[in-house]
């Protein structure tokens, strides 16, 4: 086995995370915030308190407008 085969096998054994960080704009005030796509808590806007995301057992329900995704 050479080094490339070991790295490839190692990558197959370690699972990749399914969640991403999302930049969301508040529908009420327009403030942009980063939040996790699989949030387990209610996420509120830091400026006006509007709910931006609610947990749903998997991916969070995003209430605002998605403006960017970070992987």
N, C-alpha and C positions, 0 to 999 in steps of 0.2 A: 504494500500500500504506500502510495506516495502522499505528500502533504495535501494535495487537492482533493483526493478521495476521502481523506479523514475529515476535512473541513465540510465537504458535502454531506457525509454521513452524520456529522455532528449537527448540522443545520436541520436535517430531517428529524432528529430526535428531540430537538428543543422546539416547542410550539411557539408560533408567532402570536403576539397579542392582537386581538380582533378590534379593540377599541382605538379610537383616534381622538385627538383634541380638535375641537371645532370653535371657530370664531363666530359668535352669534350677535346680531344687532337686535337691541330691544325694540319691540314694535311700538312702544309708548314714547320713549324719549330718544331713541337712536344710539344710545351708549353701546359700545362693542365690548364683549367679554369673551374670554376663553373658558370653555367648559369641556368636560369629558363626555364622549358619546354614550357611555354606559353609566351615567351618573346614578348613584343609589339614594341621593337626597334631593329634595326640591332645591333648584337653583334659582335665586332671585337676582334681579338687576341691582347693582350696587348703588345706583343713583336714585331710581324711583320705586324700587321694591316690586316691580312687575315680575311674575313668574316666567322664567325663560325655559326651564326644562323640568319635567316631572318623570320620576322613575316608573318603569312599566314592566319590570321583571327581566329585562334584557337591555335593549337600547332605550335610552331615555326619549320621551316625547318632547321634541324641540318646539317651543312656541314662537320663538323669534325667527328672523331671517338669517340663514347660514351665509356668511360672507367669505369663509375660508376654511380649509381643512389642512391639518398638520399631521403628517404620518411619521 
